[in-house]
């Protein structure tokens, strides 16, 4: 078990619930509720309804359910549809150092399998989910060099396989086979991100579906490539630019990555959040309004510029706008905040927004870390001649600058009421209570019962 794949498989197969720190369990509960809320809001995003209907034309099943829409589907199909809903509004939690959205692939895939299995306790589920998040993030943290593939989807697939394997009682060798099987199906290029395409979030869905399939293959005894991480044509050679393997191995069981995961207070790419956060802090402390701004300069790390440094334009889609510092910052300054409504068609065509966005310039700084999203620095030039500046090293929502519990619940409730199909209002409180005591559930199907009409 000295290689990375063996170490990760052993970690997934042999870690006991009692070994999870209280902080890891608390983070699991928090981001489980947050992720459900984000997926509910994602049901109203472009193509969610169409994708839900499309799944039913590809084959029937009663294994698992599509959240909000309620259709009964085969487990791989439910994982696909729910994962798309979870990531399509760019509102789901993120591990900043790994540059991985660790719940996006793992949670929908794991829940689909848990529904199919039946009688999965909350204790079993939380352990498996925490391990899946841990492994996806460890794989991302170990990566070196500039991101070439969409790491939330690719690293997320390995995490999902680990979570499912643990839930199904696989030994380390079978989990390793499942990792090899999902590697052979791995997908997710940065071209979709570059173009702001809806396929970006669907790549999350593809990998959630493929994780379910990979575990079914491993359970059937199908052998897969063994050296899928460190081999000459493995993940770190082809999808990344090398890795710190020793650092990965030495952190397992000692650093619980779920405790490092950050909330996303805004429904836009996390790489926009540093600039938005800095500008809102300045606006609050200095009291200026958008009409007083002459221009803004934002200085960001190379990865931030790569991800969200695009130029704002009046014909952007919602996906493109969510991944644009200038647009997100303009909307935030105009409204003293940034929410789901800021990416609706009316907002996307708002003349005042685009007028301000054209005055926001983004520059690359000399940060040597190819995976860094911070620090960022902004300069606001007012029409009076005053120049205001702010530097952000820790973005709002990071565990070192966390959202309050009240803000966390407010985000969940706002998302709940954004569902494409209205859900019973009382179910929101029931879901909050159930997640707070998730370890006591006899069957986690009870959670999905609250997520469908």
N, C-alpha and C positions, 0 to 999 in steps of 0.2 A: 504493500500500500504506500510505497514511497513516491509514486508518481501522483500527479494532481488528480487524475480521474479516479484512481483507487482511493485516494484520501477523501475525496468528496463523496464517493459512493459509501464508504465506510461510515462517514459522518452522518449521512442520511439514514442509513440502515440501523445504526447502533445507538444513536443519541436517545436518552430516555427523557420523558416528560419532566421528571424531577430535576434534571440537569438544566432546565431552562431558567435563567434568572428572572426575578419578578419584573425587572425593567423590560425584558424581552416580551413577556406575556402581556404587560400593559400596552406596549407598542403594538402588539398583534391585535388586541381588541380595538385599539384606537383606529388603526388603519384598515381593519376589517369593516368597521362602520363607515369610515370615510370612503372606502372603495365601493361599497354598496351604493352609497349616495351618488357618487360620481357616475356609476353605471346606470342608475335610474335616470339622471339628467341626460346621459348619453343616448337614451332611447329616443330623444327628440332631435338628435343631430341628423344631418343629411345622410341618407342611405341606410339608416338603422332599420326603419320599417321595411324597406325593400329587401335588405339582407335577411331580415327575419322571415319574410315570406319566401325568399329564395331557398332557405334551408329546407323548408317543407317540400319543395319540389324535387329535392335530391334524395329523398328517402324518409320514410316515417319511422317513428320509434316512440317509446314511452319512458326512456331512461331518465331524461333530465329536462329541465324547463328553461325557456328563454325568458330572462328577467323582464318584467313589465308587460311584454307581449303575451306571455303565458303559454306559448306553443310547446307541446311535448315533442322532444327531438331525441335522436341518438346522441349519446354523450359527446362525441367529437363535434357534432353540429352545434350543440348548445354551448360548448366551450368557445367555438369560433364566434358565434353571434354575441355572446356576453362579453368576450374579450374586446371585441370591436366597440361595444357600448362603453366599456370601462375606459378606453383610451382616446376615443374620438374627440373629446372636448378638451384635451390637454389639461385635465384637472386632477389627475391621479398622482399619488405620492411618488417621490423620487429619492433615490440614494445619490447624492450629488457627486461624491468622489467616484463612484462606479459608473455614473451616467446611465443608470438603469431605473426604470419604473418597475419595481420588483413585484408588485401585486398584479400588474396588468395581464401577464400570461398565467401566472401560478394560480391565482384565486379562481378565475372562471374554469380552468381546466380541472383543478382539484374539486371544486364544488360539483361539476358535472359528473365526475367519477363517484363522489360521495353519494349523490342522488341515485346513481345507477346501483351502487352497492347496497344502499339502505342500511339503517341501524348503525350509522357512523356517529360515534359520540363526539361531543364538542371537544373533549380532551384530546382524542385522537386527531381530530381535524386541526386544532390549533398547533399541536406539535408538528404535524406535516406541513402546514402553511408556513410556520416560522422557519423550518428547515429549508423549504423551497426559497423563501426570501433570502435566507442566509447564503445559500449556495449561488444564487443568481448574482448577488452583490459581491461575494468573494471573487467570482469569476471576472466581474467588471472591474473591481478595484485592482486586481492583478494585471490587467491589460496595460500595455505600454504603447505609446505612439498615438498618432492622430486617429480618431474614429473614422473608419471607412464603411462599416456596415451599421445597421440600426441596432445598436447594442441592447436597448430594452427588449427587442424581439428575440435576438439571438441568445444572449445570456439568460434572458427570461425563460427560454425553452428548456434549458438545462435545469433551472430552478423548478419549473413545473414538473418535469420528469422525476426529480428527486422527491418532490412533495407527494406525487401520486404513488411512486414506488414505496415510500414510507407508509402511506395510508393502506396500501394493498399488502403490506407485510413482506415485500421483497427483501431478499438478502442483498449484500453488497454486490455480488457478482451479477445478479439480475438487474439491479439498478444501473450497473455499468453497461450492461447490454442495452438497456433502455436509453441511456445517454448516447451510445453509439448509434442507435436507431433514430433518435431525434436529430443527431448531428447530420445524418444522411438526408434529412428532410429540411434542414435549417434554411431559413430565408429571411430577407429583410435588408434591402439596400438603402443607402442614403439618398438615392435619386428621388424617391417618393418624398422625403423630407425636403430636399432641395426645391422640388416643384410645388410643395405644399399640397400634395395629392391626398385624397381620402384613402388611398391604398396604404398610407403610412400606418394608420390605426388598424387597417385590415391585416397588415403584416403581423401585428400582435395576435390577431385572430387566427391567422394561418398557423402560427407556432403553438398556440393553445390547442388547436385541433390536433396538430402533429404530435404534441406531447402525449395526448390521450392514446393516439394510435401507436406511438412508440412503446408505451407501457403495455398495451395489449400484445404487441409483437413479442416483447421480452417475456411476458407471462406465458406465451405459447412456446417458448424455448428457442426462438429465432436468435441466432448469434449475430452480433453487429461488430463494427470496427472497435477495437479495444483502446487504441491510442488516439482518441478523437480530440484530445486537447493539445497534447505536446508532440504528436507525430509530425513527420515532414509535410503532410497535407492536412494537419489537424487544425483545430479552431484558432489557436494562437499564431499559427503560421499563415493561414489564409484569410481569416476574418479580422484578425488583429495584427499588430506589429511586434509580437513577442509578449512575454509576461514575466512577472516576478513570481516564479513558482514556489520558491522557498518561503516568501512572504505569505503566499496563499496558504500553504500547508501549516505554517507555524501559527496562523491566526485562528484556525478551525477549533471550535469549542472554547476559545478564549475571548474572541471578539464577536459579539452577536450583532450582526449588521442591521437587524431590524431596529435596534435602538438608535441607529444613525440616520434612519430614514426621515425625510423632510415632508411636511405638509405642503400642499400647494394652495395658497390663499387666492390665487387668480387663475382663471381658466385659459391660460396661455402657456406657451413653452416656458419651462423653468428658466431657460437662459434669458428670457425677457424680464424675469422677476427682479433681478438685482437693480436694473435701471429703473423699473417701475417703482420699486420700493424706495430707492434713493430720491426719486422725484416727488413721491407722495410725502416722504418725510420732510423734504425741503418746503413743499407747499404748505404742510401743516405748521411748520415752525416759523415760516416767513410770511405766510398769509397772502401770497400772490394768487392771481387767477390766470387762467389760460390766455386771456386777451392781453395781458401785460408782457407776454413773452416775445422777445425778439428772435432768439434762436436757442437751441440746446445742443451741447456736444456730449456724447457718451463715449467713454473710453473703456473698452472691454477686452477680456482675454481672447486669444485666437479661436478657441472652440465656441465661445459665445457668438463671435462674429460669424463663424461658419454656420452655426445653427439658425441664428435669428437676425443677422445683419442685413437682411434683404431690404430693398427700397420699397416704401409704401406706394400703392397706386389705387386709383378709384375703382379698378375692376378686379380687385382681389377677392378670392373666395374666403369663407370663414377659416378654412384650414391655413391658408396663406397668411391671413391677418393674425391668427394666433401665434404664428412663428415670425412675427415682425416687431422688432423693438419700437420702431417709430410709430406704428399704428397703435400698439398696445399702450405705449406711453402717452400718446395724444388722448386716447379715450380716458385713460386714468386721470390725467390732468383736467380734462373737461368735466369729469363727473366725481372727482375726489375719491376714486375707487375704480375697480375693474371687475365686472361680473359677466354672467352668461349673456345678458341682453346686449352687451357691447360687441357681440359678434353675430348679431341678427342682421338680416338684409338691410334694414333701415339704417343701422349704425355703419355698416360697411360702405354705404353710399353717402354718408353725412359729409357735407362740404366743409364744415368747420373742423371736423376731425382731420380731413386730408390737408387742409390749409396748415394746421399745426404740425402734422406729421412731416410735411415737406421742410419744416424748419428744424427738424431733429436729425443731426448727423451722427453716424456711428463710426468710431475709429478703433483700430486694433492696437492694443498695447504690446509691451514686450514680455509678457508673462511666458516663462519657458515651459510651463506645464501644459502638455497637449490636451489634458482632460479637465482643466480647471474652468469653472464658471464664474469664479470671483478671484480677486476683488474687482469691483467696477467703480468708476468715478464719473460723475456728471457735473457739467457746468451749465447753469441757467443764466442766460443773458437777458435781462429785462430791458424794456424800451426806455426806462429811465437812465440806463447806463450802468446800473448795479449788476454785478456778477456774483451769483451764488454757487457754491460748490458743495458736494457731498460725496464721500467715499463709503462704500458698503463692502465689508469683508464677510459678513454673515447675513444671509438673506432671511427675511421674515419667513417663518415656517420651518427653518432648520432647528434641530433640537437645541442648539445653542441660542436661538432666538425664536422660541416656539410660539405657535398660536395658543391662546388660552383654551381651556376646556369649553368655555361658553362660545368662543369663536368657532371651535371645531363643531359643536352641535348646531350652531347657526348655519354653517356651511352645509351640513347634512340636511337640515330642514329646507333650506332653499333649493337644494338639488331634488329633494323628495317631491316638492311641488312643481318641478319642471318636467315631470314624466310625460311621455307621449300619450300614455293612457293613464287617466287618473287612478291613483291607488287610494285605498281607504285611509283617511287621515289618521285614524287611531293606530294603524299599523306602524306608523313612524315611531311612536312611543314604544310600541311593543318590540320593534326591532332594536331600538336603543337599549331597552332592558335586557333583551335576549343576548345581545352581543356583550354587554357588560358582564353577563354571567355565562358566557358561551361554554366554558369548561364543564358546566353542569348539565348541558343539553344531552338528552339520551340519543337524539337523532338530529343532525344538522339540517335535515330536510325542513325542519320547522322554520329555519331562516328563509328558505326559498318560498315557503307558504306565504310569507309576509311581503314578498317581492313581486307577486303576480296579482292580477285583479281577482 
